Amino acid sequence: MTFVGLIIAGIIIGALGRLFLPGKQKIGFLATMAVGIVGTLIGYGIAAGLGVEETKGVDWLRWIISIAVAAFLVSLVVKFTGKGATR
């Protein structure tokens, strides 16, 4: 994955990770992007460890794992920064 691709995937994965959490998280765009990039890297690493190789089409399993990791990381950021989720 290229650097630009990683940033774009990070934005998408971070936003989707936040979307799947209940309430509204009080974290900014840069934090969302950073969490998305880290979630993407960790998710792709987990997928590779599970034997999921790159396919010709969309790698749905890698994206699902990355989104789940990003959602977990967003919840950690919210918990440790004291910017709790609101409803």
C-alpha atoms as one frame of an Amber mdcrd trajectory, in Angstrom:
protein
   0.000   0.000   0.000   1.334   3.414  -0.914   1.576   6.305   1.541  -1.299
   8.189  -0.101  -3.376   4.999  -0.181  -2.684   4.474   3.501  -3.884   7.990
   4.341  -7.057   7.563   2.276  -7.718   4.138   3.792  -7.015   5.591   7.245
  -9.636   8.292   6.779 -12.219   5.773   5.578 -11.412   3.118   8.187 -11.315
   5.680  11.020 -14.675   7.139  10.001 -16.244   3.694   9.715 -14.759   2.688
  13.068 -16.426   5.716  14.683 -19.663   5.012  12.849 -20.012   1.579  14.439
 -19.612   2.893  17.998 -22.697   4.119  19.846 -23.041   7.842  20.515 -20.879
  10.674  19.238 -17.174  10.585  20.021 -15.539  13.916  20.810 -12.321  13.372
  18.884 -11.102  15.415  15.938 -10.418  14.637  12.324  -6.666  14.133  12.803
  -7.225  11.714  15.687  -9.768   9.829  13.582  -7.323   9.660  10.693  -4.457
   8.525  12.942  -6.620   5.829  14.531  -7.728   4.749  11.064  -4.158   4.473
   9.793  -3.058   2.467  12.832  -6.215   0.340  12.573  -5.514  -0.305   8.910
  -1.919  -1.367   9.571  -2.858  -3.607  12.507  -5.879  -5.015  10.655  -3.812
  -5.872   7.599  -1.217  -7.493   9.874  -3.867  -9.598  11.609  -5.368 -10.583
   8.248  -1.928 -11.615   6.962  -1.413 -13.659  10.133  -4.716 -15.413   9.454
  -3.555 -16.245   5.929  -5.744 -13.743   4.073  -3.806 -12.821   0.978  -4.446
  -9.936  -1.376  -7.077 -10.780  -3.966  -7.940  -9.332  -7.370 -11.107  -7.724
  -6.004 -11.971  -5.958  -2.772 -10.414  -7.612   0.276 -13.546  -7.545   2.412
 -12.118  -9.574   5.307  -9.108  -7.261   5.644 -11.402  -4.214   5.627 -13.743
  -5.733   8.229 -10.825  -6.596  10.526  -9.355  -3.097  10.063 -12.688  -1.433
  10.866 -13.092  -3.551  14.003  -9.559  -2.661  15.134 -10.187   1.038  14.415
 -13.453   0.969  16.402 -11.582  -0.581  19.329  -8.838   2.044  19.057 -11.391
   4.881  18.911 -12.968   3.562  22.111  -9.523   3.509  23.746  -8.779   7.077
  22.623 -12.137   8.263  23.971 -11.549   6.447  27.266  -8.001   7.659  27.847
  -8.448  11.248  26.670 -11.501  11.798  28.839 -13.540  12.882  25.823 -16.404
  10.518  26.524 -19.029   9.626  23.985 -22.287  11.533  24.085 -25.712  10.480
  22.866
